Amino acid sequence: MAARQCFHCKEWVEPGDAHDCWTTTEAALTQDLSEDLQDAWERLRETAVAFGDQRIYASHSSIMFSRKACYFFVRPKKNFLEVCVFLGRRLKAPQIRRVARSSKSKVGHIIHVRHRDEVEPPLTKWLKEAYKSSDALTERAKKMGREPFRSV
């Protein structure tokens, strides 16, 4: 059997070789960030860790923060950190770049962070709200039944 090219990462994989391009680490996702973005990432992570018990893990191109379900994630990009916060309500603020309903009970809010100083209220307040409401929103969604993604 000949080598094959992975559809996702375009890496050539020899027959019998283990290949899992979906598995990554926080370090791998953040290693090429500028100094400002590294500082912003560290502050975001420290802020979230201070909320309490949770699971933080890398998945494909994102770093997920979850209790029973993900309450926010960060996608490191070249010029900004794309932060998606899941709340039970829609926010209207200049920091919010895009809003999308992610389930019957959760609304995802996309925020671009470019500097450490942007990781302060109201963003930290929204992250804390998402952390506190995450389990209740997940339970509410289970009771209501799932619904596909839909723009708000």
Secondary structure, 3 states (H helix, E strand, C coil): CCCEECCCCCCEECCCCCCCCCCCCHHHHHCCCCHHHHHHHHHHHHHHHCCCCCEEEEECCEEEEECCCEEEEEEECCCCEEEEEEECCCCCCCCEEEEEECCCCCEEEEEEECCHHHCCCCHHHHHHHHHHHHHHHHHHHHHHCCCCCEEC
